[in-house]
Amino acid sequence: MGEFKSFLSGQLHGYVEFRGSLGYSEKSLGERAATFDRFIHARFPGATTLSQEMVDVWSETRGREGPNGKRARLSTTSTFLKYLKEKGCCDVQILAEAVPKSLHFNPFILSDRNLSDIFHAADTMPVCRFSPNREYVMPVMLRMMYCCALRPGEPFRLLREDIDFAKGTIFIRQSKKHKDRTVWMSEDLLVLCKEYDDIFGDRPFFFTSPTRNMYAPSWLKSQFKICLKKAGLYDKVPRPRPYELRHASASRIILKWLNEGIGSVEMLYRLKVHLGHEKFEDSMYYFHTLPNNLVNSTKIDWDSLDGVYSTLEAPEDEKN
Protein backbone atom coordinates (compact mmCIF):
# COMPACT_ATOMS: atom_id res chain seq x y z
CA MET A 1 0.00 0.00 0.00
CA GLY A 2 1.38 3.40 -0.96
CA GLU A 3 1.68 6.38 1.35
CA PHE A 4 -1.21 8.84 1.52
CA LYS A 5 -0.43 12.55 1.77
CA SER A 6 -3.66 14.37 2.61
CA PHE A 7 -5.16 15.00 6.05
CA LEU A 8 -7.23 11.84 5.44
CA SER A 9 -4.10 9.69 5.47
CA GLY A 10 -4.80 7.90 8.76
CA GLN A 11 -8.45 7.27 7.94
CA LEU A 12 -7.62 5.98 4.46
CA HIS A 13 -5.10 3.55 5.94
CA GLY A 14 -7.73 2.40 8.44
CA TYR A 15 -10.31 1.98 5.68
CA VAL A 16 -7.99 -0.10 3.49
CA GLU A 17 -7.00 -2.32 6.42
CA PHE A 18 -10.63 -2.77 7.46
CA ARG A 19 -11.74 -3.75 3.98
CA GLY A 20 -8.71 -5.97 3.69
CA SER A 21 -9.79 -7.85 6.82
CA LEU A 22 -13.06 -8.63 4.99
CA GLY A 23 -11.17 -10.33 2.18
CA TYR A 24 -10.77 -7.46 -0.26
CA SER A 25 -7.44 -6.78 -1.96
CA GLU A 26 -5.56 -4.12 0.02
CA LYS A 27 -3.35 -3.38 -2.98
CA SER A 28 -6.31 -2.65 -5.22
CA LEU A 29 -8.10 -0.67 -2.51
CA GLY A 30 -4.96 1.33 -1.82
CA GLU A 31 -4.57 2.28 -5.47
CA ARG A 32 -8.17 3.49 -5.71
CA ALA A 33 -8.04 5.34 -2.41
CA ALA A 34 -4.81 7.05 -3.49
CA THR A 35 -6.59 8.85 -6.34
CA PHE A 36 -8.98 10.50 -3.88
CA ASP A 37 -6.11 11.25 -1.52
CA ARG A 38 -4.10 12.98 -4.27
CA PHE A 39 -7.13 15.04 -5.26
CA ILE A 40 -7.71 16.26 -1.68
CA HIS A 41 -4.01 16.96 -1.15
CA ALA A 42 -3.73 18.99 -4.38
CA ARG A 43 -7.04 20.87 -4.35
CA PHE A 44 -7.42 21.48 -0.60
CA PRO A 45 -3.85 21.49 0.79
CA GLY A 46 -4.67 23.38 3.98
CA ALA A 47 -7.88 21.55 4.85
CA THR A 48 -8.21 19.50 8.03
CA THR A 49 -11.86 18.49 7.75
CA LEU A 50 -13.71 16.79 4.90
CA SER A 51 -16.65 18.87 3.65
CA GLN A 52 -19.55 18.27 1.29
CA GLU A 53 -18.09 20.90 -1.01
CA MET A 54 -14.88 18.86 -1.44
CA VAL A 55 -16.87 15.73 -2.24
CA ASP A 56 -19.08 17.62 -4.70
CA VAL A 57 -16.01 18.88 -6.57
CA TRP A 58 -14.61 15.32 -6.61
CA SER A 59 -17.95 14.15 -8.02
CA GLU A 60 -17.66 16.32 -11.12
CA THR A 61 -16.88 14.58 -14.39
CA ARG A 62 -13.20 14.64 -15.31
CA GLY A 63 -11.98 15.40 -18.83
CA ARG A 64 -12.72 12.42 -21.10
CA GLU A 65 -14.04 10.28 -18.27
CA GLY A 66 -16.89 8.00 -19.37
CA PRO A 67 -20.02 7.18 -17.33
CA ASN A 68 -18.78 3.75 -16.29
CA GLY A 69 -15.38 5.06 -15.25
CA LYS A 70 -16.94 7.84 -13.21
CA ARG A 71 -19.39 5.43 -11.62
CA ALA A 72 -16.54 3.13 -10.55
CA ARG A 73 -14.50 6.06 -9.15
CA LEU A 74 -17.38 7.45 -7.12
CA SER A 75 -18.42 4.00 -5.89
CA THR A 76 -15.04 3.54 -4.21
CA THR A 77 -15.25 6.97 -2.58
CA SER A 78 -18.83 6.33 -1.47
CA THR A 79 -17.75 3.19 0.38
CA PHE A 80 -15.00 5.16 2.13
CA LEU A 81 -17.45 7.88 3.17
CA LYS A 82 -19.81 5.26 4.62
CA TYR A 83 -16.86 3.91 6.61
CA LEU A 84 -16.16 7.41 7.99
CA LYS A 85 -19.82 7.88 8.88
CA GLU A 86 -19.91 4.58 10.77
CA LYS A 87 -16.92 5.77 12.79
CA GLY A 88 -18.60 9.12 13.48
CA CYS A 89 -15.88 11.07 11.65
CA CYS A 90 -18.08 12.95 9.19
CA ASP A 91 -21.48 12.93 7.55
CA VAL A 92 -20.85 13.82 3.89
CA GLN A 93 -21.84 11.70 0.92
CA ILE A 94 -21.73 11.26 -2.83
CA LEU A 95 -25.00 12.73 -4.05
CA ALA A 96 -27.16 10.24 -5.97
CA GLU A 97 -27.58 12.59 -8.93
CA ALA A 98 -23.79 12.74 -9.37
CA VAL A 99 -23.53 8.99 -10.06
CA PRO A 100 -24.27 8.19 -13.73
CA LYS A 101 -26.15 5.10 -14.79
CA SER A 102 -24.01 2.19 -15.89
CA LEU A 103 -23.79 1.92 -19.67
CA HIS A 104 -23.78 -1.54 -21.20
CA PHE A 105 -20.83 -1.99 -23.54
CA ASN A 106 -21.49 -3.87 -26.76
CA PRO A 107 -18.44 -6.06 -27.36
CA PHE A 108 -16.77 -6.40 -30.74
CA ILE A 109 -17.33 -10.01 -31.76
CA LEU A 110 -13.98 -11.32 -33.01
CA SER A 111 -14.16 -13.69 -35.97
CA ASP A 112 -11.67 -16.51 -36.50
CA ARG A 113 -9.91 -14.31 -39.07
CA ASN A 114 -9.76 -11.39 -36.60
CA LEU A 115 -8.18 -13.64 -33.97
CA SER A 116 -5.67 -15.00 -36.46
CA ASP A 117 -4.69 -11.47 -37.52
CA ILE A 118 -4.27 -10.32 -33.89
CA PHE A 119 -2.09 -13.31 -33.00
CA HIS A 120 -0.02 -12.82 -36.16
CA ALA A 121 0.48 -9.18 -35.21
CA ALA A 122 1.68 -10.24 -31.76
CA ASP A 123 3.99 -12.88 -33.25
CA THR A 124 5.65 -10.33 -35.53
CA MET A 125 6.09 -7.47 -33.06
CA PRO A 126 9.53 -5.92 -33.62
CA VAL A 127 12.08 -5.50 -30.87
CA CYS A 128 11.56 -2.20 -29.06
CA ARG A 129 14.05 -0.69 -26.63
CA PHE A 130 11.24 1.22 -24.90
CA SER A 131 9.33 -2.02 -24.28
CA PRO A 132 11.88 -4.84 -23.87
CA ASN A 133 10.67 -8.43 -24.26
CA ARG A 134 7.28 -7.53 -25.71
CA GLU A 135 8.06 -9.77 -28.70
CA TYR A 136 8.15 -12.71 -26.23
CA VAL A 137 5.41 -11.66 -23.83
CA MET A 138 2.59 -10.61 -26.14
CA PRO A 139 2.27 -13.83 -28.18
CA VAL A 140 2.01 -15.91 -24.99
CA MET A 141 -0.11 -13.50 -22.95
CA LEU A 142 -2.73 -12.96 -25.65
CA ARG A 143 -3.04 -16.68 -26.37
CA MET A 144 -3.36 -17.42 -22.66
CA MET A 145 -6.09 -14.79 -22.30
CA TYR A 146 -7.98 -16.32 -25.24
CA CYS A 147 -7.43 -20.03 -24.60
CA CYS A 148 -8.25 -19.79 -20.88
CA ALA A 149 -10.86 -17.00 -21.10
CA LEU A 150 -8.92 -14.82 -18.66
CA ARG A 151 -9.82 -11.29 -17.68
CA PRO A 152 -7.22 -8.77 -18.93
CA GLY A 153 -5.84 -8.12 -15.44
CA GLU A 154 -5.42 -11.78 -14.49
CA PRO A 155 -2.23 -12.63 -16.46
CA PHE A 156 -0.34 -9.77 -14.78
CA ARG A 157 -0.87 -11.19 -11.29
CA LEU A 158 0.22 -14.72 -12.14
CA LEU A 159 3.20 -15.85 -10.14
CA ARG A 160 5.57 -18.28 -11.78
CA GLU A 161 4.49 -20.88 -9.22
CA ASP A 162 0.85 -20.48 -10.32
CA ILE A 163 1.65 -22.33 -13.55
CA ASP A 164 1.66 -26.09 -12.92
CA PHE A 165 3.39 -27.62 -15.93
CA ALA A 166 2.92 -31.16 -14.61
CA LYS A 167 -0.87 -30.83 -14.43
CA GLY A 168 -1.22 -28.26 -17.21
CA THR A 169 -3.14 -25.83 -15.01
CA ILE A 170 -3.12 -22.13 -14.13
CA PHE A 171 -4.11 -21.00 -10.64
CA ILE A 172 -5.90 -17.64 -10.70
CA ARG A 173 -5.56 -15.87 -7.35
CA GLN A 174 -7.98 -13.36 -5.85
CA SER A 175 -9.54 -12.17 -9.07
CA LYS A 176 -12.89 -10.41 -9.41
CA LYS A 177 -14.96 -10.68 -6.21
CA HIS A 178 -11.74 -12.08 -4.67
CA LYS A 179 -12.38 -15.63 -5.86
CA ASP A 180 -9.65 -18.16 -6.66
CA ARG A 181 -10.04 -20.66 -9.48
CA THR A 182 -8.03 -23.14 -11.53
CA VAL A 183 -8.15 -23.30 -15.32
CA TRP A 184 -6.69 -25.92 -17.64
CA MET A 185 -4.42 -25.17 -20.57
CA SER A 186 -4.68 -26.74 -24.00
CA GLU A 187 -1.72 -28.86 -25.08
CA ASP A 188 -0.54 -26.17 -27.53
CA LEU A 189 -0.71 -23.44 -24.87
CA LEU A 190 1.12 -25.64 -22.37
CA VAL A 191 3.99 -26.16 -24.84
CA LEU A 192 4.11 -22.43 -25.58
CA CYS A 193 4.22 -21.55 -21.87
CA LYS A 194 7.02 -24.06 -21.27
CA GLU A 195 9.08 -22.53 -24.06
CA TYR A 196 8.46 -19.05 -22.65
CA ASP A 197 9.38 -20.21 -19.14
CA ASP A 198 12.67 -21.68 -20.37
CA ILE A 199 13.64 -18.33 -21.88
CA PHE A 200 13.17 -16.25 -18.72
CA GLY A 201 14.00 -18.73 -15.95
CA ASP A 202 13.73 -17.80 -12.28
CA ARG A 203 11.50 -14.77 -11.64
CA PRO A 204 8.62 -13.74 -9.31
CA PHE A 205 5.80 -13.22 -11.83
CA PHE A 206 5.20 -15.47 -14.82
CA PHE A 207 5.02 -12.35 -17.01
CA THR A 208 7.73 -10.37 -15.25
CA SER A 209 8.70 -6.95 -16.59
CA PRO A 210 12.36 -6.07 -17.28
CA THR A 211 12.47 -4.51 -13.79
CA ARG A 212 11.19 -7.84 -12.35
CA ASN A 213 7.92 -6.21 -11.37
CA MET A 214 4.35 -6.88 -12.49
CA TYR A 215 3.37 -5.38 -15.84
CA ALA A 216 0.87 -2.51 -15.58
CA PRO A 217 -2.53 -2.83 -17.30
CA SER A 218 -1.67 0.28 -19.34
CA TRP A 219 1.22 -1.67 -20.88
CA LEU A 220 -1.15 -4.29 -22.29
CA LYS A 221 -3.50 -1.61 -23.62
CA SER A 222 -0.70 0.15 -25.49
CA GLN A 223 0.72 -3.08 -26.94
CA PHE A 224 -2.74 -4.38 -27.86
CA LYS A 225 -3.38 -1.12 -29.69
CA ILE A 226 -0.31 -1.82 -31.82
CA CYS A 227 -1.62 -5.30 -32.61
CA LEU A 228 -5.02 -3.89 -33.60
CA LYS A 229 -3.40 -1.45 -36.01
CA LYS A 230 -1.34 -4.21 -37.62
CA ALA A 231 -4.45 -6.40 -37.82
CA GLY A 232 -6.53 -3.64 -39.44
CA LEU A 233 -8.97 -3.52 -36.51
CA TYR A 234 -8.03 -0.26 -34.80
CA ASP A 235 -10.65 1.84 -36.61
CA LYS A 236 -13.51 -0.62 -36.07
CA VAL A 237 -16.57 0.57 -34.11
CA PRO A 238 -16.62 -0.39 -31.34
CA ARG A 239 -12.85 -0.76 -31.17
CA PRO A 240 -11.87 -4.21 -29.85
CA ARG A 241 -10.52 -4.29 -26.29
CA PRO A 242 -8.28 -6.94 -24.68
CA TYR A 243 -11.46 -8.13 -22.91
CA GLU A 244 -12.81 -9.24 -26.31
CA LEU A 245 -10.45 -12.23 -26.16
CA ARG A 246 -12.39 -13.48 -23.13
CA HIS A 247 -15.70 -12.92 -24.95
CA ALA A 248 -14.39 -14.78 -27.99
CA SER A 249 -13.22 -17.69 -25.86
CA ALA A 250 -16.50 -17.98 -23.94
CA SER A 251 -18.63 -17.96 -27.09
CA ARG A 252 -16.52 -20.68 -28.70
CA ILE A 253 -16.68 -22.80 -25.55
CA ILE A 254 -20.47 -22.56 -25.64
CA LEU A 255 -20.54 -23.56 -29.32
CA LYS A 256 -18.31 -26.55 -28.58
CA TRP A 257 -20.57 -27.71 -25.76
CA LEU A 258 -23.65 -27.25 -27.92
CA ASN A 259 -22.13 -29.48 -30.59
CA GLU A 260 -21.30 -32.07 -27.93
CA GLY A 261 -24.93 -32.11 -26.86
CA ILE A 262 -24.32 -30.82 -23.32
CA GLY A 263 -27.53 -29.64 -21.68
CA SER A 264 -28.14 -25.93 -21.21
CA VAL A 265 -28.30 -26.09 -17.41
CA GLU A 266 -25.08 -28.11 -17.09
CA MET A 267 -23.48 -25.73 -19.57
CA LEU A 268 -24.40 -22.74 -17.42
CA TYR A 269 -22.87 -24.33 -14.33
CA ARG A 270 -19.67 -25.18 -16.22
CA LEU A 271 -19.38 -21.70 -17.68
CA LYS A 272 -19.87 -20.05 -14.30
CA VAL A 273 -17.00 -22.07 -12.80
CA HIS A 274 -14.72 -21.71 -15.82
CA LEU A 275 -15.10 -17.94 -16.04
CA GLY A 276 -14.92 -17.38 -12.28
CA HIS A 277 -18.33 -15.73 -12.02
CA GLU A 278 -20.10 -15.12 -8.75
CA LYS A 279 -23.59 -14.88 -10.26
CA PHE A 280 -25.34 -16.97 -12.92
CA GLU A 281 -26.51 -13.68 -14.42
CA ASP A 282 -22.93 -12.89 -15.43
CA SER A 283 -22.60 -16.23 -17.21
CA MET A 284 -25.97 -15.87 -18.93
CA TYR A 285 -24.66 -12.72 -20.60
CA TYR A 286 -22.28 -14.77 -22.76
CA PHE A 287 -25.13 -16.71 -24.31
CA HIS A 288 -26.44 -13.45 -25.70
CA THR A 289 -23.13 -12.65 -27.44
CA LEU A 290 -23.58 -15.67 -29.72
CA PRO A 291 -24.63 -15.15 -33.37
CA ASN A 292 -28.37 -14.59 -33.69
CA ASN A 293 -29.00 -17.89 -35.43
CA LEU A 294 -27.55 -19.72 -32.44
CA VAL A 295 -29.26 -17.56 -29.85
CA ASN A 296 -32.54 -18.55 -31.47
CA SER A 297 -31.48 -22.18 -31.82
CA THR A 298 -33.54 -24.92 -30.17
CA LYS A 299 -30.25 -26.31 -28.84
CA ILE A 300 -30.36 -23.67 -26.10
CA ASP A 301 -33.14 -24.35 -23.61
CA TRP A 302 -33.89 -20.81 -22.48
CA ASP A 303 -36.70 -21.91 -20.16
CA SER A 304 -34.30 -24.15 -18.23
CA LEU A 305 -31.67 -21.42 -18.02
CA ASP A 306 -34.21 -18.87 -16.82
CA GLY A 307 -35.38 -21.37 -14.21
CA VAL A 308 -31.86 -21.84 -12.88
CA TYR A 309 -31.28 -18.08 -12.79
CA SER A 310 -34.56 -17.19 -11.09
CA THR A 311 -34.18 -19.95 -8.49
CA LEU A 312 -30.51 -19.58 -7.59
CA GLU A 313 -30.15 -15.83 -7.85
CA ALA A 314 -33.23 -14.91 -5.80
CA PRO A 315 -32.77 -13.77 -2.19
CA GLU A 316 -33.15 -16.52 0.38
CA ASP A 317 -36.57 -15.34 1.52
CA GLU A 318 -37.87 -15.39 -2.07
CA LYS A 319 -36.79 -18.94 -2.89
CA ASN A 320 -39.32 -21.73 -2.97
C-alpha positions as CSV (number, residue, x, y, z in Angstrom):
1,M,0.0,0.0,0.0
2,G,1.4,3.4,-1.0
3,E,1.7,6.4,1.3
4,F,-1.2,8.8,1.5
5,K,-0.4,12.6,1.8
6,S,-3.7,14.4,2.6
7,F,-5.2,15.0,6.1
8,L,-7.2,11.8,5.4
9,S,-4.1,9.7,5.5
10,G,-4.8,7.9,8.8
11,Q,-8.5,7.3,7.9
12,L,-7.6,6.0,4.5
13,H,-5.1,3.5,5.9
14,G,-7.7,2.4,8.4
15,Y,-10.3,2.0,5.7
16,V,-8.0,-0.1,3.5
17,E,-7.0,-2.3,6.4
18,F,-10.6,-2.8,7.5
19,R,-11.7,-3.8,4.0
20,G,-8.7,-6.0,3.7
21,S,-9.8,-7.8,6.8
22,L,-13.1,-8.6,5.0
23,G,-11.2,-10.3,2.2
24,Y,-10.8,-7.5,-0.3
25,S,-7.4,-6.8,-2.0
26,E,-5.6,-4.1,0.0
27,K,-3.3,-3.4,-3.0
28,S,-6.3,-2.7,-5.2
29,L,-8.1,-0.7,-2.5
30,G,-5.0,1.3,-1.8
31,E,-4.6,2.3,-5.5
32,R,-8.2,3.5,-5.7
33,A,-8.0,5.3,-2.4
34,A,-4.8,7.1,-3.5
35,T,-6.6,8.9,-6.3
36,F,-9.0,10.5,-3.9
37,D,-6.1,11.3,-1.5
38,R,-4.1,13.0,-4.3
39,F,-7.1,15.0,-5.3
40,I,-7.7,16.3,-1.7
41,H,-4.0,17.0,-1.2
42,A,-3.7,19.0,-4.4
43,R,-7.0,20.9,-4.4
44,F,-7.4,21.5,-0.6
45,P,-3.9,21.5,0.8
46,G,-4.7,23.4,4.0
47,A,-7.9,21.5,4.8
48,T,-8.2,19.5,8.0
49,T,-11.9,18.5,7.7
50,L,-13.7,16.8,4.9
51,S,-16.7,18.9,3.7
52,Q,-19.6,18.3,1.3
53,E,-18.1,20.9,-1.0
54,M,-14.9,18.9,-1.4
55,V,-16.9,15.7,-2.2
56,D,-19.1,17.6,-4.7
57,V,-16.0,18.9,-6.6
58,W,-14.6,15.3,-6.6
59,S,-18.0,14.2,-8.0
60,E,-17.7,16.3,-11.1
61,T,-16.9,14.6,-14.4
62,R,-13.2,14.6,-15.3
63,G,-12.0,15.4,-18.8
64,R,-12.7,12.4,-21.1
65,E,-14.0,10.3,-18.3
66,G,-16.9,8.0,-19.4
67,P,-20.0,7.2,-17.3
68,N,-18.8,3.7,-16.3
69,G,-15.4,5.1,-15.2
70,K,-16.9,7.8,-13.2
71,R,-19.4,5.4,-11.6
72,A,-16.5,3.1,-10.5
73,R,-14.5,6.1,-9.1
74,L,-17.4,7.5,-7.1
75,S,-18.4,4.0,-5.9
76,T,-15.0,3.5,-4.2
77,T,-15.3,7.0,-2.6
78,S,-18.8,6.3,-1.5
79,T,-17.7,3.2,0.4
80,F,-15.0,5.2,2.1
81,L,-17.5,7.9,3.2
82,K,-19.8,5.3,4.6
83,Y,-16.9,3.9,6.6
84,L,-16.2,7.4,8.0
85,K,-19.8,7.9,8.9
86,E,-19.9,4.6,10.8
87,K,-16.9,5.8,12.8
88,G,-18.6,9.1,13.5
89,C,-15.9,11.1,11.7
90,C,-18.1,12.9,9.2
91,D,-21.5,12.9,7.5
92,V,-20.9,13.8,3.9
93,Q,-21.8,11.7,0.9
94,I,-21.7,11.3,-2.8
95,L,-25.0,12.7,-4.0
96,A,-27.2,10.2,-6.0
97,E,-27.6,12.6,-8.9
98,A,-23.8,12.7,-9.4
99,V,-23.5,9.0,-10.1
100,P,-24.3,8.2,-13.7
101,K,-26.2,5.1,-14.8
102,S,-24.0,2.2,-15.9
103,L,-23.8,1.9,-19.7
104,H,-23.8,-1.5,-21.2
105,F,-20.8,-2.0,-23.5
106,N,-21.5,-3.9,-26.8
107,P,-18.4,-6.1,-27.4
108,F,-16.8,-6.4,-30.7
109,I,-17.3,-10.0,-31.8
110,L,-14.0,-11.3,-33.0
111,S,-14.2,-13.7,-36.0
112,D,-11.7,-16.5,-36.5
113,R,-9.9,-14.3,-39.1
114,N,-9.8,-11.4,-36.6
115,L,-8.2,-13.6,-34.0
116,S,-5.7,-15.0,-36.5
117,D,-4.7,-11.5,-37.5
118,I,-4.3,-10.3,-33.9
119,F,-2.1,-13.3,-33.0
120,H,0.0,-12.8,-36.2
121,A,0.5,-9.2,-35.2
122,A,1.7,-10.2,-31.8
123,D,4.0,-12.9,-33.3
124,T,5.6,-10.3,-35.5
125,M,6.1,-7.5,-33.1
126,P,9.5,-5.9,-33.6
127,V,12.1,-5.5,-30.9
128,C,11.6,-2.2,-29.1
129,R,14.1,-0.7,-26.6
130,F,11.2,1.2,-24.9
131,S,9.3,-2.0,-24.3
132,P,11.9,-4.8,-23.9
133,N,10.7,-8.4,-24.3
134,R,7.3,-7.5,-25.7
135,E,8.1,-9.8,-28.7
136,Y,8.2,-12.7,-26.2
137,V,5.4,-11.7,-23.8
138,M,2.6,-10.6,-26.1
139,P,2.3,-13.8,-28.2
140,V,2.0,-15.9,-25.0
141,M,-0.1,-13.5,-22.9
142,L,-2.7,-13.0,-25.7
143,R,-3.0,-16.7,-26.4
144,M,-3.4,-17.4,-22.7
145,M,-6.1,-14.8,-22.3
146,Y,-8.0,-16.3,-25.2
147,C,-7.4,-20.0,-24.6
148,C,-8.2,-19.8,-20.9
149,A,-10.9,-17.0,-21.1
150,L,-8.9,-14.8,-18.7
151,R,-9.8,-11.3,-17.7
152,P,-7.2,-8.8,-18.9
153,G,-5.8,-8.1,-15.4
154,E,-5.4,-11.8,-14.5
155,P,-2.2,-12.6,-16.5
156,F,-0.3,-9.8,-14.8
157,R,-0.9,-11.2,-11.3
158,L,0.2,-14.7,-12.1
159,L,3.2,-15.9,-10.1
160,R,5.6,-18.3,-11.8
161,E,4.5,-20.9,-9.2
162,D,0.9,-20.5,-10.3
163,I,1.7,-22.3,-13.6
164,D,1.7,-26.1,-12.9
165,F,3.4,-27.6,-15.9
166,A,2.9,-31.2,-14.6
167,K,-0.9,-30.8,-14.4
168,G,-1.2,-28.3,-17.2
169,T,-3.1,-25.8,-15.0
170,I,-3.1,-22.1,-14.1
171,F,-4.1,-21.0,-10.6
172,I,-5.9,-17.6,-10.7
173,R,-5.6,-15.9,-7.4
174,Q,-8.0,-13.4,-5.8
175,S,-9.5,-12.2,-9.1
176,K,-12.9,-10.4,-9.4
177,K,-15.0,-10.7,-6.2
178,H,-11.7,-12.1,-4.7
179,K,-12.4,-15.6,-5.9
180,D,-9.6,-18.2,-6.7
181,R,-10.0,-20.7,-9.5
182,T,-8.0,-23.1,-11.5
183,V,-8.1,-23.3,-15.3
184,W,-6.7,-25.9,-17.6
185,M,-4.4,-25.2,-20.6
186,S,-4.7,-26.7,-24.0
187,E,-1.7,-28.9,-25.1
188,D,-0.5,-26.2,-27.5
189,L,-0.7,-23.4,-24.9
190,L,1.1,-25.6,-22.4
191,V,4.0,-26.2,-24.8
192,L,4.1,-22.4,-25.6
193,C,4.2,-21.6,-21.9
194,K,7.0,-24.1,-21.3
195,E,9.1,-22.5,-24.1
196,Y,8.5,-19.0,-22.6
197,D,9.4,-20.2,-19.1
198,D,12.7,-21.7,-20.4
199,I,13.6,-18.3,-21.9
200,F,13.2,-16.2,-18.7
201,G,14.0,-18.7,-16.0
202,D,13.7,-17.8,-12.3
203,R,11.5,-14.8,-11.6
204,P,8.6,-13.7,-9.3
205,F,5.8,-13.2,-11.8
206,F,5.2,-15.5,-14.8
207,F,5.0,-12.4,-17.0
208,T,7.7,-10.4,-15.3
209,S,8.7,-6.9,-16.6
210,P,12.4,-6.1,-17.3
211,T,12.5,-4.5,-13.8
212,R,11.2,-7.8,-12.4
213,N,7.9,-6.2,-11.4
214,M,4.4,-6.9,-12.5
215,Y,3.4,-5.4,-15.8
216,A,0.9,-2.5,-15.6
217,P,-2.5,-2.8,-17.3
218,S,-1.7,0.3,-19.3
219,W,1.2,-1.7,-20.9
220,L,-1.2,-4.3,-22.3
221,K,-3.5,-1.6,-23.6
222,S,-0.7,0.2,-25.5
223,Q,0.7,-3.1,-26.9
224,F,-2.7,-4.4,-27.9
225,K,-3.4,-1.1,-29.7
226,I,-0.3,-1.8,-31.8
227,C,-1.6,-5.3,-32.6
228,L,-5.0,-3.9,-33.6
229,K,-3.4,-1.4,-36.0
230,K,-1.3,-4.2,-37.6
231,A,-4.4,-6.4,-37.8
232,G,-6.5,-3.6,-39.4
233,L,-9.0,-3.5,-36.5
234,Y,-8.0,-0.3,-34.8
235,D,-10.7,1.8,-36.6
236,K,-13.5,-0.6,-36.1
237,V,-16.6,0.6,-34.1
238,P,-16.6,-0.4,-31.3
239,R,-12.8,-0.8,-31.2
240,P,-11.9,-4.2,-29.9
241,R,-10.5,-4.3,-26.3
242,P,-8.3,-6.9,-24.7
243,Y,-11.5,-8.1,-22.9
244,E,-12.8,-9.2,-26.3
245,L,-10.4,-12.2,-26.2
246,R,-12.4,-13.5,-23.1
247,H,-15.7,-12.9,-24.9
248,A,-14.4,-14.8,-28.0
249,S,-13.2,-17.7,-25.9
250,A,-16.5,-18.0,-23.9
251,S,-18.6,-18.0,-27.1
252,R,-16.5,-20.7,-28.7
253,I,-16.7,-22.8,-25.6
254,I,-20.5,-22.6,-25.6
255,L,-20.5,-23.6,-29.3
256,K,-18.3,-26.5,-28.6
257,W,-20.6,-27.7,-25.8
258,L,-23.6,-27.3,-27.9
259,N,-22.1,-29.5,-30.6
260,E,-21.3,-32.1,-27.9
261,G,-24.9,-32.1,-26.9
262,I,-24.3,-30.8,-23.3
263,G,-27.5,-29.6,-21.7
264,S,-28.1,-25.9,-21.2
265,V,-28.3,-26.1,-17.4
266,E,-25.1,-28.1,-17.1
267,M,-23.5,-25.7,-19.6
268,L,-24.4,-22.7,-17.4
269,Y,-22.9,-24.3,-14.3
270,R,-19.7,-25.2,-16.2
271,L,-19.4,-21.7,-17.7
272,K,-19.9,-20.1,-14.3
273,V,-17.0,-22.1,-12.8
274,H,-14.7,-21.7,-15.8
275,L,-15.1,-17.9,-16.0
276,G,-14.9,-17.4,-12.3
277,H,-18.3,-15.7,-12.0
278,E,-20.1,-15.1,-8.7
279,K,-23.6,-14.9,-10.3
280,F,-25.3,-17.0,-12.9
281,E,-26.5,-13.7,-14.4
282,D,-22.9,-12.9,-15.4
283,S,-22.6,-16.2,-17.2
284,M,-26.0,-15.9,-18.9
285,Y,-24.7,-12.7,-20.6
286,Y,-22.3,-14.8,-22.8
287,F,-25.1,-16.7,-24.3
288,H,-26.4,-13.4,-25.7
289,T,-23.1,-12.6,-27.4
290,L,-23.6,-15.7,-29.7
291,P,-24.6,-15.2,-33.4
292,N,-28.4,-14.6,-33.7
293,N,-29.0,-17.9,-35.4
294,L,-27.5,-19.7,-32.4
295,V,-29.3,-17.6,-29.8
296,N,-32.5,-18.5,-31.5
297,S,-31.5,-22.2,-31.8
298,T,-33.5,-24.9,-30.2
299,K,-30.2,-26.3,-28.8
300,I,-30.4,-23.7,-26.1
301,D,-33.1,-24.4,-23.6
302,W,-33.9,-20.8,-22.5
303,D,-36.7,-21.9,-20.2
304,S,-34.3,-24.2,-18.2
305,L,-31.7,-21.4,-18.0
306,D,-34.2,-18.9,-16.8
307,G,-35.4,-21.4,-14.2
308,V,-31.9,-21.8,-12.9
309,Y,-31.3,-18.1,-12.8
310,S,-34.6,-17.2,-11.1
311,T,-34.2,-19.9,-8.5
312,L,-30.5,-19.6,-7.6
313,E,-30.2,-15.8,-7.8
314,A,-33.2,-14.9,-5.8
315,P,-32.8,-13.8,-2.2
316,E,-33.2,-16.5,0.4
317,D,-36.6,-15.3,1.5
318,E,-37.9,-15.4,-2.1
319,K,-36.8,-18.9,-2.9
320,N,-39.3,-21.7,-3.0
